[in-house]
Amino acid sequence: MADETPTPKEIMERIPSAFRPDKATGVTAIFQWDVGGPQGGQWFVEIKDLACHVEEGTAEKPNITLTIADENFVKLLTGKLDGTVAFMTGKLKVKGDMGLAMKLPQLFNLR
């Protein structure tokens, strides 16, 4: 049976359709994802005016930068790794607005 685990790129492509504008009232933010490893890459997610936009690359002035290995990124965004546990064990590094990190699970329905 083939492995059905999505790649980080496939997950990032799904982000706009998983966005929950009903949970984003008053949120204007740029989330920079720096994903390491063979399937890694850099993407940023911009939330503005109850809309979500994803681009490959780096944002000029992100509000928060999240750094994580590719396999942990997939686990985190598919619900197999808790964000708090990932942060506390050093698997997820966060620079910037920690409050935004706490809002991430509410803003997207990826599971």
For each residue, the residues with C-beta under 8 A, 3 or more apart:
1:
2:
3:
4:
5: 74 78
6: 10 11 14 74 78
7: 10 11 39 70 74
8: 11 12 35 39 40 41 70 73 74
9: 12 13 39 41
10: 6 7 13 14
11: 6 7 8 14 15 73 74 77 78 110
12: 8 9 15 33 41 43 45 54 56
13: 9 10 54
14: 6 10 11 17 18 110
15: 11 12 18 19 45 52 54 108 110
16: 19 52 53 54
17: 14
18: 14 15 108 109 110
19: 15 16 24 47 51 52 107 108
20: 23 24 106 107 108 109
21: 24 50 51 52
22: 25
23: 20 103 106 107
24: 19 20 21 27 47 50 52 107
25: 22 50
26:
27: 24 47 103 107
28: 47 48 49
29: 46 47 63 64 97 100
30: 44 45 46 47 59 61 62 63 64
31: 44 45 46 47 62 63 64 66 100 104
32: 42 43 44 58 59 62 64 65 66
33: 12 42 43 44 45 66 68 73
34: 40 42 65 66 67 68
35: 8 39 40 41 42 43 67 68 69 70 73
36: 40 67 68 69 70
37: 40 69 70 71
38: 70
39: 7 8 9 35 70
40: 8 34 35 36 37 69 70 73
41: 8 9 12 35 56
42: 32 33 34 35 56 57 58
43: 12 32 33 35 54 55 56 57
44: 30 31 32 33 54 55 57 58 59 62
45: 12 15 30 31 33 52 53 54
46: 29 30 31 52 53 54 55 59
47: 19 24 27 28 29 30 31 51 52 107
48: 28 51 53
49: 28
50: 21 24 25
51: 19 21 47 48
52: 15 16 19 21 24 45 46 47 107
53: 16 45 46 48
54: 12 13 15 16 43 44 45 46
55: 43 44 46 59
56: 12 41 42 43
57: 42 43 44
58: 32 42 44 62
59: 30 32 44 46 55 62
60:
61: 30
62: 30 31 32 44 58 59 65 96
63: 29 30 31 96 97 100
64: 29 30 31 32 94 95 96 97 98 100 101
65: 32 34 62 94 95 96
66: 31 32 33 34 92 93 94 101
67: 34 35 36 92 93 94 95
68: 33 34 35 36 72 73 76 86 91 92 93
69: 35 36 37 40 72 73 91
70: 7 8 35 36 37 38 39 40 73 74
71: 37 74 75
72: 68 69 75 76 81 86 91 92
73: 8 11 33 35 40 68 69 70 76 77
74: 5 6 7 8 11 70 71 77 78 80
75: 71 72 78 80 81
76: 68 72 73 80 81 83 86 92
77: 11 73 74 110
78: 5 6 11 74 75 110 111
79: 110 111
80: 74 75 76
81: 72 75 76 85 86 91
82: 85 86
83: 76 86 87 92 101 104 105
84: 87 88
85: 81 82 88 89 91
86: 68 72 76 81 82 83 89 91 92
87: 83 84 90 91 92 93 94 101
88: 84 85
89: 85 86
90: 87 93
91: 68 69 72 81 85 86 87
92: 66 67 68 72 76 83 86 87
93: 66 67 68 87 90
94: 64 65 66 67 87 98 101
95: 64 65 67
96: 62 63 64 65 100
97: 29 63 64 100 101
98: 64 94 101 102
99: 102 103
100: 29 31 63 64 96 97 103 104
101: 64 66 83 87 94 97 98 104
102: 98 99
103: 23 27 99 100 106 107
104: 31 83 100 101 107 108
105: 83 108
106: 20 23 103
107: 19 20 23 24 27 47 52 103 104
108: 15 18 19 20 104 105
109: 18 20
110: 11 14 15 18 77 78 79
111: 78 79
